[in-house]
């Protein structure tokens, strides 16, 4: 464990300064397109050998967000980093944006790669896809790290719907898309500025990188439809929970200026073995704001000996 943490610190010193532009993935990675059916392909970054870990991004990011963590874990893991359906370089479609369907996309990705068991690391929308995947395939997920977002329909979700900062959950439609078209950077700046502990931690290069991706044809439409699917996701999540709680170890990480330790309470509604960790001086954008501390927390949890 100590050697792993030291290696993580050294790798981060090389690839992830505290407020850095989006990092490239190491040369050990290659990309491939995985056909998950229905005319949809998932863009996947894959590298390394050993126990598998699947990393799922959220809104405002793509799989690119995981490069600092991937650079550490690729030393002794098979690291799998997709772009979700409708995001990044995966197929843009407004079909199948329910998180249950996206969870099945991820199941097809790991099957295509010959992986049957894996650790799961997720953020934001990725938490919702990750829960659907773990609920439907619990024997395949060995451990789950979930970061800074609750689950639709579960726990105190109704309080989230009343929070003024979540107005974007109901901001979708033709006219809303017209308002944002050509102004994607302005729209995304709102999330980076209002949901971070220190907006300067998300630098100009990072903002430009993701703004360009979200300005691609269909990208904002699909992102909006991802939020529009939340009511359906809530129904699905309650159905998953009715079958029983998850039993694999879960680490709930929140920024101290965002969900903090309370995320563990939310995930305890769906899992029996949950521990929480708050990252200091961070808001929602943990990998951008505090990559060193966030990666260290994830690596320590995934490398811990099972109870």
N, C-alpha and C positions, 0 to 999 in steps of 0.2 A: 504493500500500500504506500509506504513512504517513498519508495523508488518511483512509483507511478505518479505521485503528487509532485515530486521534484521534476520528473520529466515533463509533466504538464506545465509547470511554471516556466521551465526553460523553453518549451515550445511556444508558449504564449509570448514570452519576451521577444521571440523572433518574428511571430506572425500577427500579434494582436495588441498593439499599443492601446492605451485606455480609451482614446477617442479616435478611432482609425477609420479609414475608408474601407469599403467592402474588400475583404481579402480573397485572393484566388485560392482555389483548392490545391493541395499539394499535387505534385506530378504523379504520385501513386494512384490518383483517381482517373477514371475514364467515365464518359457519359454514354448512356444508351437510352433508346426509346422503347418502352414496354407497352405492348398492345394489351389493353384491359377489356377490350370488347366494345361493341357499339360505336365503332369509329373513333374511339378515344385512345390516345397514347399518353403515357406518363413519362416525362423527362426525368431521368435518374442519374445521380452521380454515385459511383461505386468505387471503393478502394479498400485495400488491406486484406488481411487474412485473420481468421480466428473467430471468436464468438461475435455474433451479428448485433448491430445496433441500428435501429431505424429512427431517423430524425425528421419530424414534421413541423413545418413552418406555419405561420399565421398570416393575417392580413397586414399589409404594409411591408411585407418581406417576401422573399422566395426562399428556396432551399439554400441560396447563397448566404443566408444569415448564419449558417452552421459551420462555416469554414474554420473558424478558430478552434471549435470543439473537434471537428473532424480531423484537423491536423494533429491533435493529441491522440485521439482514439485510434487512428489508422495504424499506429505502431503495433497494436496487438489485437485489433478487432477488424471484422468486416463491417465497413461503414456504408450505410445506404441512405442517400439523401434525395428524395424526390421533390419535384414541384407538384403541388396538389392539382387535381383537375380544375381547369379554369384559371390557373395561375402560372406565371412565369413562362417557361417553354413547353409546358404540357398543353394538350388540346384545349382550346377555348370553346366552351359550350355552356349553355345555360341549362342543360339537361344533367340530372344526376348530381346536383350540388347539395343534396341532403347528405349529412355527415355519415349516415349509415351506408350510403352508396360509395362515398369516398373512402370509407373504411374498407369496403370490399375491393376498391381499386388497389389499396395498399396490400391487401392479402394476395392479390394477383401479382403484384410487383415482387413480393418476397418469394412467392412460388416460382416465378419466372427465373429468379436468381438462385433457386435451389436451397432456400433458407426455410427452415421449419420452426425455429425458436429464435427469439431475439429480445433484446432490451429495447425499450421505447422511450424516446425523448421528444417532448412536444411543447409548443408555445402557442397561446392564443387560439385561433381556429384549429390549429393542430391538436390542441387538447380535446376538442370535440370529436375530431376524426379519430384520434387515438383511443378515446373512450369507446366509440362504436366498434373499432377494431378489436380492442381488448375484451369487450363484452361478448362479442360474437366468436372470438377465438381465444378464450382465456388460457388454454393450455400452451399457446404459442408465445405469449408475452411473459418474460421471466421477471422483469422489473420495469417500472414506469416512472419517469421523471416528467411532471407536468408543471408548466410555468405560466403563471399570471393571467389566468382566465377561468371563470367557472363554466358550468355545463348547462345548456338550455333545459329548462323544466325541472332542474334538480336543486334541492336545498333552498337557498335564498335568491333564486333566479328572479323572482318577481321584484325584489328590491333593485336588481340591476336594471330592470325595465323602467324604473322610476328615477334612476340616476340621470341628471341632466347631461352628463358626459357621454351617455350612450344613445344620444339622439340618432346617431348614424345607423342604429339597428333598424330604424324605420325610414331611412332615407334611400329610397330606390324607386325606379320608374323612368319613363321616357324623358320627362322634363327634368328630373334630377340628373339624369345622365347628360342632358344638354347643358345644364349649369356647370358641370365638371369638365366637359370636353374641352381640351386645350388648356385646362387649368388644373391638371392632375397634381402638379407640384404644390400648388396652393392648398388643395384639398388634403394631401398627405402631410404637408407641414403642420396642419392643425393637429393631427394625431401625434406627430413627433414632438411638437411644442407643448401641448396640453397634457399628454400622458407620460411625460418623462420627468425625472427629478431635475435634470439639467439639460435643457434643449441643445446646448453647445456640444454635448457629448455625441450627438448625431450630426456628424460633420457634413459639409457641403457635398463632398464627393459621394457619400452614402445617400444623401437625399436625391442627388441627380441620378444616381444609378437606379434607384427604385422608381423614381418618377418616370424615367424613360420606359421602364418595363410596364408600368401601369398605364402608360399612354398608348400602348400597342392596341391594335384593333380588338375589341371584345373584352379587354382586360377589366375595365371599370364595370362594364355591364355584368360580367361574371362575378366580380367581387361583390357588387350590390346584391345579386341574386343569392350569393352565399349567405348574406345577412337575412334576406327575405325567407330563406329556408328555416330559420330558427324555430318558428312555431311547429313545423313538422318534426324538426330535430327534438323538440321538447317531448312530443308524443313518443317518438322512438326511444328516447332516453328513459322515460318512465317505464316503457315496456321492457327494456334491457334490465332495469333495476328490479322489476317484478320477478325476474328469474333468479335474482340473488346478487350479492355484492361480489366484487373482484377480491381475490385473496392474495395476489402477488404483492410484494413490497412496493409502496408508492412514496415518492418524494415530491412534495408540493412546494415549489419555490415561488416566492413573490418578492417584488421590489418593495422596500420599506416605505416608498412614497406611493405605492399602489396597493395590491392585495396583501402583501406581507405574509405574516404567519396565518392570516385568516383563510388563505386558500386551502390549507390543510383541513379546516372545518368543512369547506365545501366538498372536497374530495372524500371526506369521511362518510358522506351520504351514500357513496357508491363503492367504497372499498373498505376492507377491514383492517389493513395494515398500512397506515398513513403516518408519515412524519413530515413536519413542516420546517422550512428554512426561509428566513428573510435575508435579502441581500441589501446591504447598507448603501445609501446614496444612489438608489436606483428607482426608477418608475417602472413602467410597463416594458420598456425596451431593454431587457436585461443583457442580451448578448451585445448590444451596441453600447449601452451605458457602462456596464461593469463586466466586461468579458472575462477578466482574470478570476474574479470571485465566483462568477457563475460557472465557468468551466471547472474550477476547483471543486465546487459543490457537487456538480454532476459526476465528475470522475470519482470522487471519494465514495459516493453512493453506489455507483455501478461496480466499483472495484471491491466493495466491502464483502467480507465473507458472509454467506447466508447464515441466518440464525439456526 
